[in-house]
């Protein structure tokens, strides 16, 4: 492991503060406590964890400027970066906006690196990894004082189904392909690609095979160790970690491992779980992270053979105060979603804890991306359910509330929730038809 700092190095506390992770553990710890208490008689009615007065914000109502969003009183929004809008180089903005992160930029601006979960078509920029890969990333420069988009441009092209990802302490975005192949593509897919936030145009797309070839979703990086935790979006999914040889250079290789439960090989987390019960963890090696196979579960089966645990559709990942929190979109007895916490201990162990399991779609259905407010430590969960989706908030007392919804019949998933580093603006995406929103307002009135 190298001790040389990168040009964009942030220490652990600085990284947590910049990404809004400081103090956020309290929200999920409280949620775990409330859910565990609800796990006895009457567990099927979890309405006791709904926050009073909608998290302090009151009811949602059509917001200015034109009522596209339902928000609490006093909040407003702007929409930008729509599918088809022309970017700096003349390229139309790709569709299917998904995972995203916000970074501080020069002149007090904000840079957003945004995924596009496109599959079929041709690369929207050059250089490209695969001319038949329609996915990738765009970078948007946003002025938070004037609440307007300054410019946008392609930064990764020729990839497939770039769903989520995660930011790194060295100032980059890891974009994950939620696929193992693609229609008519000329190169293998299912990789992680790195996009520096200061890129001014398309990067040379280079997969990181050592991080695994599987149906990726999101990553979360521990800034203290450099370990990258990875989720897999399959009905039978693993939770992985990549231990890099050099945390400042992920392309330098490392080892891929899969989470297992001590003395309970092939443990199934998908149902029959009890919130708040710690499960001791170990990590098993993946001998071939980049298999030459047509089976999208080739990596999963390697870990499973060695006793790895199975999850139901792992999606969003978030690191804070020494823990990784992950969303299982379809986990739980009701299939409505779970939130898990992994607490690492040393280099090889730790604990896995079920923080929350939804039993009522009115409270939470199919949690996908997750982020935390730097203002309060409250959480934002993006839904990807069967009906109209919402941004749900979680208070530091562990109570759920509604924060934002589309004021239309659009049932597209919501994705990419991320706060500006100073906590003034919350950004998120509506995947279809593809638009990014920026929300501002009296955050101090409530739990975010």
BELJOVEN-V817067 format. One record per residue. RES is the residue in one small letter. SS is DSSP state (2 for helix, 1 for strand, 0 for the rest). Layout:
# BELJOVEN-V817067
res,ss
RES,SS
RES,SS
This chain:
# BELJOVEN-V817067
res,ss
x,0
x,0
x,0
x,0
x,0
x,0
x,0
x,0
x,0
x,0
x,0
x,2
x,2
x,2
x,2
x,2
x,2
x,2
x,2
x,0
x,0
x,0
x,0
x,0
x,2
x,2
x,2
x,2
x,2
x,2
x,2
x,2
x,2
x,2
x,2
x,2
x,2
x,0
x,0
x,0
x,0
x,0
x,0
x,0
x,0
x,0
x,2
x,2
x,2
x,1
x,0
x,2
x,2
x,2
x,2
x,2
x,0
x,0
x,0
x,1
x,1
x,1
x,0
x,1
x,0
x,0
x,0
x,0
x,1
x,1
x,1
x,1
x,0
x,0
x,0
x,1
x,1
x,1
x,1
x,1
x,0
x,0
x,0
x,0
x,0
x,1
x,0
x,0
x,0
x,0
x,0
x,1
x,0
x,0
x,0
x,0
x,1
x,1
x,1
x,1
x,1
x,1
x,1
x,1
x,0
x,2
x,2
x,2
x,0
x,1
x,1
x,1
x,1
x,1
x,1
x,1
x,0
x,0
x,0
x,0
x,0
x,0
x,0
x,0
x,0
x,0
x,0
x,0
x,0
x,0
x,0
x,0
x,0
x,0
x,1
x,1
x,1
x,1
x,1
x,1
x,1
x,1
x,1
x,0
x,0
x,0
x,0
x,1
x,1
x,1
x,1
x,1
x,1
x,1
x,1
x,1
x,1
x,1
x,1
x,0
x,0
x,1
x,1
x,1
x,1
x,1
x,1
x,1
x,0
x,0
x,0
x,1
x,1
x,1
x,1
x,1
x,1
x,1
x,0
x,0
x,0
x,0
x,0
x,0
x,0
x,0
x,0
x,0
x,0
x,0
x,0
x,1
x,1
x,1
x,1
x,1
x,0
x,0
x,0
x,0
x,0
x,0
x,0
x,0
x,0
x,0
x,1
x,0
x,2
x,2
x,2
x,0
x,0
x,0
x,1
x,1
x,1
x,1
x,1
x,1
x,1
x,0
x,0
x,0
x,0
x,0
x,0
x,1
x,1
x,1
x,1
x,1
x,0
x,0
x,0
x,0
x,1
x,0
x,1
x,1
x,1
x,1
x,1
x,1
x,0
x,0
x,0
x,0
x,0
x,2
x,2
x,2
x,0
x,1
x,1
x,1
x,1
x,1
x,1
x,1
x,1
x,0
x,0
x,0
x,0
x,0
x,0
x,1
x,0
x,0
x,0
x,0
x,0
x,0
x,0
x,0
x,0
x,0
x,1
x,1
x,1
x,1
x,1
x,1
x,1
x,0
x,0
x,0
x,0
x,0
x,0
x,0
x,0
x,0
x,0
x,0
x,0
x,2
x,2
x,2
x,2
x,2
x,2
x,2
x,2
x,0
x,0
x,1
x,0
x,1
x,1
x,0
x,0
x,1
x,1
x,1
x,1
x,1
x,1
x,1
x,0
x,0
x,1
x,1
x,1
x,1
x,1
x,1
x,0
x,0
x,0
x,0
x,0
x,0
x,0
x,0
x,0
x,1
x,1
x,1
x,1
x,1
x,1
x,1
x,1
x,0
x,0
x,0
x,1
x,1
x,1
x,1
x,1
x,1
x,1
x,1
x,1
x,0
x,0
x,0
x,0
x,0
x,0
x,0
x,0
x,0
x,1
x,1
x,1
x,1
x,1
x,1
x,0
x,0
x,0
x,0
x,0
x,0
x,1
x,1
x,1
x,1
x,1
x,0
x,0
x,0
x,0
x,0
x,0
x,1
x,1
x,1
x,1
x,1
x,0
x,0
x,0
x,0
x,0
x,1
x,1
x,1
x,1
x,1
x,1
x,1
x,0
x,0
x,0
x,0
x,0
x,0
x,0
x,1
x,1
x,1
x,1
x,1
x,1
x,0
x,0
x,0
x,0
x,0
x,0
x,1
x,1
x,1
x,1
x,1
x,0
x,0
x,0
x,0
x,1
x,1
x,1
x,1
x,1
x,1
x,0
x,0
x,2
x,2
x,2
x,0
x,0
x,0
